[in-house]
Amino acid sequence: MSYQTVNRSTTPGQDLFVERMNCILEPMDYDPQTMRLKWQGTTYTNDGPPMVRMMRGKVHHLTVALKSA
């Protein structure tokens, strides 16, 4: 796994801090419908489609936003 980011969501009268975890994967055929990731004993599912990161016209890595399963 790569890192966690914290986003602040504000609505009138309420402040929320939301943690997001992203996973950086080497290029592969990642199927978000069937694949799950397990890290430190916790299983995660994707939270949106994987983001393909390109470098010099080739797929460099995938970034997958995760949520607890």
N, C-alpha and C positions, 0 to 999 in steps of 0.2 A: 504494500500500500504506500501511497505517496504522502499525503498530508491532509490536514483538516483545515477548513476555513470557517470563519464565523461571519454570518451575515446578520445585519440588524434590520428588523422589520418593524416599522412603526405604524400604528393606527391611532386614531384619537383616543387618548387615555390609556394606551397600552404599548409597551415596548417589549419586543421579543428578540432574543438572540438565538439563531438557528445554526447548528453545526452541520457542516457538509463534509463528507469524506470522498476523496477522489482516488482512483486507482489508475496508475499508468502501466499499460501493458505493452509488451513487444507486439509487432504486427502479427495478427492472427485472425482466423475466422471466428469472431466473437458473436455468438447468438444470444442477444439479451432476453429472448423468450424462454430459453432452456438452461442457460448457464448461470451459475451462482458462484460467488467468491467467498472463501472462508479465510478469515484472518484473526489470529489470536483467539480462536475458539468461537468467534461470532460469524454467522452466515449473513452475507449481504446480497441484495438484489440490485439491479440497476435502477437508477432514478432518472430516466430519460435515455435517449439513444446515445451510443458511444460516439465520441468526437474523434474523428480521424485527423491526426496531425501529420502534415507533409513536410518534407525537407528535400530540396533539390528535385522536385517532381516525383518523389517516392514516398510511400507511407513510412513514417519514422516511428510512430507509436500511436496507441489509442488511449484516450482519457475517458474513464467511465465514472460518472457520478453515482455514488452508492447510497443505499439506505438499509437499515436493519431489516432482515426478513421476518 
